[in-house]
Amino acid sequence: MKKLQLMAIVASATILIQCTSSSTTVEQPSILDSTALQAAYTQTVNGKNVGIYFLKNANNVEVAITNYGGRVVALVVPDKTGTPTDIVLGYDSLAHYQNRNEAYFGALIGRYGNRIAKASFNLNGNTYQLAANNGPNSLHGGPMGFHNQVWDVVNHDDHSLTLSYLSKDGEEGYPGNLTVKVIYTLTEANELKIDYEASTDKATVVNLTNHAYFNLNGQGNETITDHELMINASKYSAVDSTLIPAGAPVAVAGTPFDFTTAKLIGKEINTDDIQIKNGLGYDHNFVLNKTTSNALDKAATVFSSVTGITMDVFTTEPAIQFYSGNFLDGTLIGKGNKKYGHRSAFCLETQHYPDSPNQPDFPSTVLEPGKKYQSTTIYTFGVRK
Ligand code: GLA
């Protein structure tokens, strides 16, 4: 008798818990038109199938990713009123990514994210020449870097997308056949997790990242200078006029680069400072404070008081490039015909330091055969009221 009563109590408690949890998260219709997006992305490029893949969780967070460049095309999160808000820049169709000026919107970047000075490096006695696609330097793996390649779709379900790519020996000038795997995972804790793995058959250099452009007021809004930013970095790389690190990292204390305590991005962005001038704003490598060298520590927090949306960045990488959208000038027209103006987005690209292949004192980016490259970055979304 007692056992039955207990079972009845447990059963009603379970029902209560189910009712409570379903009433806290009301599933909303998607603001992404999946039929239109599928039509705009499903194509064959260089004999390979391109498509668009959706991830969704129970809190109405949605991500759309194309395997063309492994690009995050849309990232929808609820704002403080529950309104779904797309917070990344991008284009409405595949053709736009292929035809418009390159800004690396949402893309996976490789084989080497960021710059390599004079588009060349030495490894094991050999000199490797890369394409100079950024003044005298190589940027983001070259013109046909990973952002412009069709990735193979290994697996897709509602919560994750696994992509792989074989970068052949000599592609964009880099040595070794590099096999790369990237797993995008959307969790119920509103985390977009990106796991990177790579292996090679010849010594090479590797520095993988994602180049999402965020505007927490919603993509297409005018500016991000009103966002509050914290970067967990006591040092940053001062750069020359071509944005190559000029020697060892320097202290942020007492400079416009001190984001150790949250402040508005716009607060010192126009300061009369040689480093701000070199970057035309912020476009610098911040050296993260780490608990241990590969720990998945917090790197940054961003907050928009307009939407209340917060973004925390965690990474195993030693550094992060904070780019304040200085090269955006209103000429790129993005999703929903939005004009992407000066500083209308920011990037937080987790990475090893720029130009590491030429700067032996920086943490190494060399990958040897038989070793595994592994890196994880998590973007976590929430609201602050
Ligand atoms: C990175 C670079 C910037 C710029 C953007 C793309 O963030 O550091 O200088 O090239 O990519 O425009």
Boltz pocket constraint, residues with backbone or C-beta under 6 A from the ligand:
constraints:
  - pocket:
      binder: B
      contacts: [[A, 102], [A, 103], [A, 104], [A, 114], [A, 139], [A, 243], [A, 283], [A, 321], [A, 323], [A, 327], [A, 347], [A, 349]]
      max_distance: 6.0
